[in-house]
Amino acid sequence: TSLCSLGLVDRYYSPSILPESRPESLLKKNNATAFRDENGAVGWNGAKPTALPAAIQYEIPRQSFIIWKSNELGLYAKAYHEKWQRMEPTLARRIVLDDECRDLAARYHPDRTNLLDLYESFPLNVMRADTCRLLVVYFYGGIYMDLDVNFVRPIDQWFAFNSSSRIQFGHETPDHFCNWFFGSTAFHPCIASIIDVIIERGKHVDTSYEHFVHHTTGPAAFTEGLRRCGGRPVFTRRDLLVGNIQHVYGSINWKNVDKTYSWTDARDAANQKAAEEREYAKRVEEAAKKG
């Protein structure tokens, strides 16, 4: 199934969307100053994103993004970050913070969505991080990777910046695609398709479901969005786990050493709270029946 036959190209690449996102429009509207940071990544002036693409990108930009709560990374994350900068000096790299994430959520098709309110309503930070990574790639174009993705092989040996599909992603498991490393051009219809799945599922988050993060904003939502748009994976599970890059699952393996925020702990706490609330409601109902 082609993107054109699904109507996604017209929907997300339409001229009515792109001009408002061009730098000159944003600069005039927000009285802001566009710039690139010291690593060459698109600029952020602390209030508004100001270096959005001026037109459709025909190649994936040589820039990468990680998301964190501040510019101060943990011990292991900082080591990985600096290794990428050292080994790939022509791949611009930037840390995206919370304020920028919220602003991008507010800018996502405000005529037909209210993504910012949904974004802020998510019960866990990891769900906001899942959403922000898509918004960053959607608005800027480039590569997103988790903090715990380690350099293994030179990226030009395996990542096709000039891919005809303008998107690169692969499998994490046989059933799900990987949402901790992917890249595309800006305004790509498949990235928009994933965001739309998150919007659909995010309206009714059931924290009593053990895998509610995975389903609502994580790999399950990522996979569903790509399948809806007809996206085809280019990387195998081995490519992404140990072959071209190495994913060390820092939320599990770093939390006791690096004091890194662990979304798995937060998820488990949310699951425990939901279970306790269900048990309390059950007892109240039983007591009411007994009169």
Secondary structure, 3 states (H helix, E strand, C coil): CCCCCCCHHHHHCCCCCCHHHCHHHHHHHHCCCCCECCCCCECECCCCECCCCCCCCCCCCCEEEEECCCCCCCHHHHHHHHHHHHHCCCCEEEEECHHHHHHHHHHCCCCCCCHHHHHHHCCCHHHHHHHHHHHHHHHHCEEEECCCEEECCCHHHCCCCCCCCCEECEECCCCCECCCEEEECCCCHHHHHHHHHHHHHHCCCCCCCCCHHHHHCCHHHHHHHHHHCCCCCCECHHHHHHHCEEECCHHHHCCCCCCCCCHHHHHHHHHHHHHHHHHHHHHHHHHHHHC
